């Protein structure tokens, strides 16, 4: 993905999330990772502990890196939390490259999310 395309698509994702949550400000990467983690957990609660917030962000990173084959979903524990295993080593690159990869994979995640939403909307319209 070229730099301009990444910038454009990343801004679009940030606006989608901002609008969906009714927030006045655009979310940053950490906020989006947190939200992806909640989505993958499949439940919302009023408050998460600091450790749970870290776990949610880890879930998001694993989910996003699974698109590149770095992680594989292995199941859920007795509390319903998803677990992942690392299948291959992530190349040791700089922070900027890692951030770029997470943004690119977040864009893919939200494209799939929107596609699923459009599919569900189409089904409702057909019924």
C-alpha positions as CSV (number, residue, x, y, z in Angstrom):
1,X,0.0,0.0,0.0
2,X,1.4,3.4,-1.0
3,X,1.9,6.1,1.7
4,X,-0.9,8.3,0.3
5,X,-3.3,5.3,0.2
6,X,-2.5,4.3,3.8
7,X,-3.0,7.9,5.0
8,X,-6.3,8.1,3.2
9,X,-7.7,4.7,4.3
10,X,-6.4,5.2,7.9
11,X,-8.2,8.5,8.2
12,X,-11.3,6.9,6.8
13,X,-11.2,4.1,9.4
14,X,-10.7,6.7,12.2
15,X,-13.8,8.6,10.9
16,X,-15.8,5.4,10.8
17,X,-15.0,4.6,14.4
18,X,-15.5,8.2,15.5
19,X,-18.9,8.3,13.9
20,X,-19.9,4.9,15.1
21,X,-19.1,5.8,18.7
22,X,-20.4,9.4,18.5
23,X,-17.1,10.8,19.7
24,X,-16.0,14.4,19.0
25,X,-12.4,13.4,18.3
26,X,-10.7,10.9,16.0
27,X,-9.3,7.8,17.8
28,X,-5.6,7.0,17.7
29,X,-4.1,3.5,17.0
30,X,-4.3,2.4,20.6
31,X,-8.0,3.3,20.9
32,X,-8.7,1.4,17.7
33,X,-6.7,-1.6,18.9
34,X,-8.8,-1.5,22.1
35,X,-12.0,-1.5,20.2
36,X,-10.9,-4.4,17.9
37,X,-10.0,-6.3,21.1
38,X,-13.5,-5.7,22.5
39,X,-15.1,-6.7,19.2
40,X,-13.1,-10.0,19.1
41,X,-13.9,-10.7,22.8
42,X,-17.5,-10.3,21.8
43,X,-18.8,-8.5,24.9
44,X,-18.8,-5.1,26.4
45,X,-18.7,-4.3,30.0
46,X,-18.7,-0.9,31.8
47,X,-15.2,-1.1,33.0
48,X,-12.1,-3.2,32.2
49,X,-9.2,-3.6,34.6
50,X,-5.8,-2.3,33.4
51,X,-4.7,-5.9,32.8
52,X,-7.9,-6.6,30.8
53,X,-7.3,-3.5,28.7
54,X,-3.8,-4.8,27.9
55,X,-5.2,-8.2,27.1
56,X,-7.8,-6.7,24.7
57,X,-5.1,-4.8,22.9
58,X,-3.0,-8.0,22.7
59,X,-6.1,-9.8,21.2
60,X,-6.4,-7.1,18.6
61,X,-2.7,-7.3,17.6
62,X,-2.9,-11.1,17.3
63,X,-6.1,-10.8,15.2
64,X,-4.5,-8.2,12.9
65,X,-1.3,-10.1,12.6
66,X,-3.2,-13.3,11.8
67,X,-3.9,-11.7,8.4
68,X,-0.2,-12.1,7.7
69,X,0.1,-15.6,9.2
70,X,2.0,-14.5,12.3
71,X,-0.7,-15.7,14.7
72,X,-3.4,-18.4,14.6
73,X,-6.6,-18.5,16.6
74,X,-6.6,-21.5,18.9
75,X,-9.9,-21.1,20.8
76,X,-11.5,-19.5,23.8
77,X,-10.9,-20.1,27.5
78,X,-13.6,-20.9,30.0
79,X,-14.3,-17.2,30.4
80,X,-14.7,-16.7,26.7
81,X,-11.5,-14.9,26.0
82,X,-9.9,-15.7,22.7
83,X,-6.4,-17.1,22.6
84,X,-3.8,-17.1,19.8
85,X,-0.6,-18.9,19.1
86,X,2.3,-17.4,17.2
87,X,3.1,-19.4,14.1
88,X,6.1,-17.5,12.9
89,X,8.5,-14.8,14.0
90,X,7.6,-11.2,13.4
91,X,10.5,-9.5,11.7
92,X,12.4,-7.2,14.0
93,X,11.7,-3.8,12.3
94,X,11.3,-0.4,13.8
95,X,8.4,1.1,15.7
96,X,7.3,3.0,12.6
97,X,7.2,-0.2,10.4
98,X,5.2,-2.0,13.1
99,X,2.8,0.8,13.4
100,X,2.3,0.9,9.7
101,X,1.6,-2.8,9.6
102,X,-1.0,-2.5,12.3
103,X,-2.6,0.4,10.5
104,X,-2.7,-1.6,7.2
105,X,-4.2,-4.6,9.0
106,X,-6.7,-2.4,10.8
107,X,-7.8,-1.1,7.5
108,X,-8.4,-4.6,6.3
109,X,-10.2,-5.5,9.5
110,X,-12.6,-2.6,9.0
111,X,-13.1,-3.4,5.3
112,X,-14.2,-6.9,6.4
113,X,-16.4,-5.4,9.1
114,X,-18.1,-3.0,6.7
115,X,-18.6,-5.8,4.2
116,X,-20.3,-8.0,6.8
117,X,-22.5,-5.1,7.8
118,X,-23.5,-4.5,4.2
119,X,-24.2,-8.2,3.8
120,X,-26.4,-8.2,6.9
121,X,-28.2,-5.0,5.8
122,X,-28.9,-6.6,2.4
123,X,-30.3,-9.7,4.0
124,X,-32.6,-7.6,6.2
125,X,-33.8,-5.7,3.1
126,X,-34.5,-8.9,1.3
127,X,-36.7,-10.3,4.1
